[in-house]
Amino acid sequence: MSAASAPGDTEEAEAGPSLQALVERLADEGFAIADGIVPADLASALSEELRGHIAAGRLAVAGVGRDDAFRRDGEIRRAAILWLDAGTEAERRLLAMTEELRLLINRRLFLGLFDFECNFIAYPVGGFYGRHLDRLQGAKNRVVSFVTYLDADWGEGDGGALRLWRSPDDHAEPAATVLPKAGRVVLMLSEEIPHEVLPAHRPRHAIAGWWRINGA
């Protein structure tokens, strides 16, 4: 059952769906968007944790690419990240949920997802990420992408929307435009769904992660 779209959203978010419903939509559409997957208290705890890391200067400037191709390019991406390490109860709660999602995705899509990695990501005012796929060149190491948002009072005027297209060859209007509201989750097929983050008009906080296949 779907809720009406929030202002600024062009893709409806499921209202309080099961994880199974989220995975079914991923299988049907290549991406899925749902509200309330991450409970409000967990989103708040993760937000406080991230803000503490920012205040302590623990985040690193985010780059693009990997190994010899890795670079920090402010023309493509302007954000900072910190990897989660399951060191807090809030992180462990989130990772338990992503493990449940991994099992459901494997049963439904037969992808053989093996492990999951994720990071906090903080966009400053003006921060953005140009259109891209989540795959890394030369490796099939990201198969399904996961994003959840941590800002409870985000509005349309705050910018920072996520825009998604249905395929790398699709350059028409986005299939979905998603405001980064706390507790909202987005899943997408990493190698198939191009996406971008529009410039944020206030600091924007999220967690982004990827399920990978064994040995990749």
FIMIKOL-639415 format. One record per residue (C-alpha): x, y, z. Coordinates in steps of 0.1 Angstrom, whole numbers. Layout:
BEGIN
(r (X; Y; Z))
...
This chain:
BEGIN
(r (0; 0; 0))
(r (15; 33; -10))
(r (14; 67; 6))
(r (9; 100; -13))
(r (42; 115; -24))
(r (58; 140; -1))
(r (64; 175; -16))
(r (93; 173; -40))
(r (91; 135; -45))
(r (82; 122; -79))
(r (83; 86; -68))
(r (59; 73; -42))
(r (75; 58; -11))
(r (59; 28; 5))
(r (43; 37; 39))
(r (56; 13; 65))
(r (62; -17; 42))
(r (77; -50; 51))
(r (113; -56; 40))
(r (99; -83; 17))
(r (77; -57; -1))
(r (108; -35; -5))
(r (127; -64; -21))
(r (98; -72; -44))
(r (98; -37; -57))
(r (136; -39; -63))
(r (130; -71; -83))
(r (103; -55; -104))
(r (117; -20; -110))
(r (155; -22; -104))
(r (151; 2; -75))
(r (128; 6; -45))
(r (120; 35; -21))
(r (103; 32; 12))
(r (96; 52; 43))
(r (99; 39; 79))
(r (123; 11; 71))
(r (148; 26; 96))
(r (128; 34; 128))
(r (129; 71; 139))
(r (148; 63; 171))
(r (175; 45; 151))
(r (178; 72; 125))
(r (181; 98; 153))
(r (208; 77; 171))
(r (228; 73; 139))
(r (224; 111; 131))
(r (238; 120; 166))
(r (267; 96; 161))
(r (276; 110; 127))
(r (274; 146; 140))
(r (298; 136; 168))
(r (322; 122; 142))
(r (320; 154; 122))
(r (327; 175; 153))
(r (357; 154; 161))
(r (371; 157; 126))
(r (370; 120; 118))
(r (355; 121; 83))
(r (376; 120; 52))
(r (370; 138; 19))
(r (352; 113; -4))
(r (367; 104; -37))
(r (357; 85; -69))
(r (373; 53; -84))
(r (396; 28; -67))
(r (432; 18; -64))
(r (453; 37; -90))
(r (422; 53; -105))
(r (411; 67; -71))
(r (409; 105; -70))
(r (393; 133; -50))
(r (375; 154; -76))
(r (353; 183; -64))
(r (339; 186; -99))
(r (322; 152; -95))
(r (316; 147; -58))
(r (317; 170; -28))
(r (311; 151; 4))
(r (330; 134; 33))
(r (327; 98; 46))
(r (335; 75; 75))
(r (331; 37; 73))
(r (308; 20; 99))
(r (326; -6; 120))
(r (297; -20; 141))
(r (312; -3; 171))
(r (280; 10; 185))
(r (246; -4; 193))
(r (230; 18; 167))
(r (254; 6; 140))
(r (247; -30; 150))
(r (210; -25; 147))
(r (213; -11; 112))
(r (237; -39; 101))
(r (213; -65; 115))
(r (186; -51; 93))
(r (208; -50; 62))
(r (217; -87; 69))
(r (180; -95; 68))
(r (177; -76; 36))
(r (207; -95; 21))
(r (190; -128; 28))
(r (157; -117; 13))
(r (174; -102; -18))
(r (193; -135; -24))
(r (161; -155; -21))
(r (142; -133; -45))
(r (168; -123; -70))
(r (193; -151; -67))
(r (222; -127; -67))
(r (246; -145; -43))
(r (252; -114; -22))
(r (280; -122; 2))
(r (288; -92; 24))
(r (279; -56; 30))
(r (299; -24; 36))
(r (286; 10; 43))
(r (297; 45; 53))
(r (284; 76; 69))
(r (283; 104; 43))
(r (280; 141; 50))
(r (273; 167; 23))
(r (282; 203; 32))
(r (261; 232; 20))
(r (266; 230; -18))
(r (277; 193; -16))
(r (266; 171; -44))
(r (274; 139; -64))
(r (271; 140; -102))
(r (254; 113; -122))
(r (271; 79; -118))
(r (268; 42; -113))
(r (279; 26; -81))
(r (301; 0; -98))
(r (339; 4; -96))
(r (358; 1; -128))
(r (373; -34; -134))
(r (354; -51; -106))
(r (319; -65; -101))
(r (322; -57; -64))
(r (290; -38; -59))
(r (257; -55; -69))
(r (229; -38; -48))
(r (232; -4; -33))
(r (215; 8; -1))
(r (209; 44; 11))
(r (192; 56; 42))
(r (188; 92; 54))
(r (193; 108; 88))
(r (178; 143; 87))
(r (143; 143; 102))
(r (131; 178; 91))
(r (143; 178; 54))
(r (121; 199; 31))
(r (119; 204; -6))
(r (136; 238; -3))
(r (166; 222; 13))
(r (177; 206; -21))
(r (199; 175; -20))
(r (174; 153; -37))
(r (184; 119; -51))
(r (175; 115; -88))
(r (174; 80; -104))
(r (172; 68; -140))
(r (162; 33; -152))
(r (193; 25; -172))
(r (227; 39; -182))
(r (212; 48; -216))
(r (183; 67; -202))
(r (189; 104; -204))
(r (153; 115; -202))
(r (135; 129; -172))
(r (145; 109; -140))
(r (123; 79; -131))
(r (123; 91; -95))
(r (133; 122; -75))
(r (137; 114; -38))
(r (140; 138; -9))
(r (165; 126; 18))
(r (141; 123; 48))
(r (151; 104; 79))
(r (142; 67; 79))
(r (136; 66; 41))
(r (155; 38; 24))
(r (165; 34; -13))
(r (177; 2; -28))
(r (190; 0; -64))
(r (209; -24; -87))
(r (244; -9; -85))
(r (254; -16; -122))
(r (221; -7; -138))
(r (206; 24; -121))
(r (224; 57; -127))
(r (217; 83; -100))
(r (229; 117; -88))
(r (226; 139; -56))
(r (216; 175; -64))
(r (233; 203; -45))
(r (223; 205; -8))
(r (212; 239; 6))
(r (220; 228; 41))
(r (242; 200; 56))
(r (229; 166; 45))
(r (235; 133; 63))
(r (230; 98; 52))
(r (244; 62; 52))
(r (253; 46; 19))
(r (263; 9; 15))
(r (267; -19; -10))
(r (262; -56; -10))
(r (289; -75; -28))
(r (294; -110; -42))
(r (320; -134; -28))
(r (356; -128; -40))
(r (348; -95; -58))
